[in-house]
Amino acid sequence: MSALDGHVSGTNSTGTVAVSLTTLNGSGVIVVTVATLAASVTSVTATGLTFTCRAAGITSGGGMFMQDFTAPYSSNFSGTIAGVVASAIECDVRAFGVSGASGFDAGGPQSATTFGTNASETTTNNCFVWFQACNASGGVSAPWTNVDGTFQGANGQVVGYQIVGPGTYTSAISAGTIMGVIVDALKSVAAAAANERTLTGVGT
């Protein structure tokens, strides 16, 4: 099964944030969530990793911009992850490892950019599901668990996760109003292997 494997957060008013992350449980996927004020991230980099933008969207309330980046890793990672924004504005970064992850579930990513609106992800596998909510002044609500801390700065974010089976999962915060949200899910290695065995046996 997938599991949270290391987490870190950082914020900076100059537009570039560097955080140090260490994973301990072998291969998986590193997720970086970014919240900025009205400007997109130009790059997320780390030695030995290649990040791609998994999801991006501008919130309708207040002009917040949120993005999710992911990078697979084949062995334990320890190093600095840097998120670079073109403008000198406040930037909030959360980075975390998901050990035992094997690709994305077919249902995501899902997003909502209407002020006060949550988003839902419907999974078809055993998954590590997370959501990123912009400008949420509180933490996450059960059964979600905070990935790292609660809220940072006037233009921050909260990130919550669950390790779940097939179903539909809706973002939920404990206080304040969501200004935008992204929900996504990573399949576990065990689930992916089981699906492969099932497909291989069809018609044999």
Buried (B, 14 or more C-beta within 10 A) or exposed (E): EBBBBBBBBBBBEEBBBBBEBEBEBBBBBBBBBBBBBEBBBEEBBBEEBEBEBBBBBBBBBBEBBBBBBBBBBEEBBEEEBBBBBEBEBBBBBBBBBBBBBBBBBEBBBBBBBBBEBBBBBBBBBBBBBBBBBBBBBBBBEEEBBBBBBBBBBEBBBBBBBBBBEEEEBBBBBBEBBBBBBBBBBBBBBBBBEEBEEEEEEEEE
